[in-house]
């Protein structure tokens, strides 16, 4: 089947990017802040969903599913805190040539 007469936004090249850029230009500062917070939250939820297996639930029922989500979030937060507390094991960078010059003359 041919759709010769239809012209939708998805069939036009660059239509999505044009509408997205227009929406970005019309955002007020308050809406821009809300959008950035929403984007950060969506990114966090997406990473937990992909890494911790929250795409499908193990249990049936709202209460059990809620407990699974809470425990998964708790485990992810404990992991993040543990990563934050530990001291990085990499060696410090060697001084740059400029820093070596300044410390040698100063």
Secondary structure, DSSP 8 states (H G I E B T S, - for coil): ----S---TTTSTTHHHHHHHHHHHT--HHHHHHHHHHHHHHHHHHHHHHHHTTTS-SSSSHHHHHHHHHHHHHHHHHHHHHHHHS---S------HHHHHHHHH-
